[in-house]
Every structure is written in structure tokens, then in C-alpha cells.
Amino acid sequence: MSILSSKTLVDNALKEIKTINTEEALQLLEDDKCNLIDIRDVRELERDGRVEGSHHIPRGMLEFWLDPGSAYFQEGKLDQEKEMVLFCAGGLRSALAAKTLKDMGFNKVSHIDGGFGAIRQSKFKIV
């Protein structure tokens, strides 16, 4: 049996998704053109802080919270017409998550290169 490595999965996802930098993401947020989605685990938020203006959706619940047909759909939580901009701690989970949202049919999806590590070094406000 041959399984794909997590690195291969991420590399494949990166070929199919849009990657943006922190400046681009901040501009989208300031222009009210995106849902900034933090997919880190709740322990990471408690330990490292959260990004002002972001929505927390744990990676394990992303598909369910964004699927209108799911019992877990979060009605009104996000504007489905805006770009979904995802980030995690370093950019690997968010790449896979962005690919999943594309596979679900979301057209305007991107992830932030470098994740929360890069965000901390940018002009985003951490609370």
C-alpha cells in the first residue's frame, strides 16, 4: 500500500489554490471583502491570541459549518459572497482547508502564506 505524505498533499493543494500574503489579506479585511477565518485549534488561540476581525472555525468543523445542508451550518456567521481567507499557524493546514473549500464549490478562497506566524509580524492586530 502506498499512501501520500502530508507534504505531497500540501504541495498538490498549493498548485490549485490561491496564496496571498499578509498585506493582501489585511487589505481585503479592511475593504470588507473577505471572511478572515482562523482554523487553528482553540488551544492555539488561548495560547497565542487571536486576530482582530477574524472568525474562528476549527479545522475539524470547517466543512460542516460552511455547508448549508449540514446540521452544523452556522447561519449568518459568514458572508458566503465574500472571499474566504484562511489561516492556521504556519500555512499547511490552511492550504489543505482552502483546497477542500474549492472542492466544495467555493470560488473565492485563498490562504495566507506563513499563517499566524507571518500575521504576527504584520500590521494585523492580535488580541
N, C-alpha and C positions, 0 to 999 in steps of 0.2 A: 504494500500500500504506500502510495506517495501522497503526502499532504503538502499544501502550500504553506510556506512560512509566513509569519505575520509581516515580515519585511516585504515579501513578494506581494501580499495583499495591499499593503500601503503603497508600494511602488505602482501597482496597477491602478489603484484608486487615483493617485496623483496625476496619472495620464488622462483621466476622464473628468476631473473636477477643476473648478476654478479656485486658485490660491491667491489670496490677497495679503498685502502687508498691513501693519497696524495703522499706518496713515490712511490708507484707503478705507479700512474698516471704521475708523473714527469719523471720517468724513461722511460715510453712509449713515452712521448713527446720528451725527449732528444734523444731517439733512432729513432725518426721519424717513429714510429709505430702506431700513433693514430691521430685522429682528436679530439682535445680538444674543446668541444662545450659548450659554456656558454648559457644556456637557460633563464637566468634572463631577466627581463624586462629592457628596455633601461633606465628607471629612476633609477634602481638599479645600472647600470653601471656608470651612471653620478654621482651618489651619492658616491658609494663605490670604484670605479675604476674597471679596467678590468685586466685579467690575460694575461701577455705577451705570445704570441703564440696561444692564443685561438681564436676560431671563434664564433661570436655572432649570434645565431639563436634564436629569441624569441620563447618561448614555443608554442605560438599560431600558429606559422608558420612552426614548425619543420617537420611535416609530409608532408607538401606541398613542402618545399624547398628540401626535400630528395627524393621525388617521381619523377622519370624521366618522368612519364606520366602527371605530373601536369604542368599547365601553370606557376606556380611559381617556378618550379625547377631551382636551382642555378647551372647551368652547370659549371663544373670545380672548384667550390668553395671548395669541399672536395674530398679527395681520397676515393672512395667507397670501396676500398680493405683494408683500414686500419681500426683498431678498432675505433668505435665511443665511446668516453669517455665523458659523460655528467655530468654537474654540474649545480646546482642552488644555492640559498642562503644557504639552510640547508640540502638538500638531499631528500626532499619529492617530489617536482615536478620532479626532475631528475629521481627518481625511477619510477614514473609513465611514464615519457617520454621514459626511457630505455625499459620498458615493451612494449610500443607502437611500438618502432622500432623493437623489437623482433617479435611482431605480424605482422609487415610489411614484415618480412623476412630477416632482418639484423641479421647475425650470430654473428658478433664480436661487441658486445655492452656491455658497463658497465657504472656505475655511481660512483661518488666519495662520499664516506661516509663523511657526515658532510658538504658537499658543500663548498661554498665560505668561510664560517666561518672557516672551517678546512684549506682551502687553504691559508688563511691569516696568519695562524700560522705555515705554512710550508716554504719550500725553493722556492716556486714559486715566480716569480717577479710580483708585482702588479704595473700597470702603470696608 
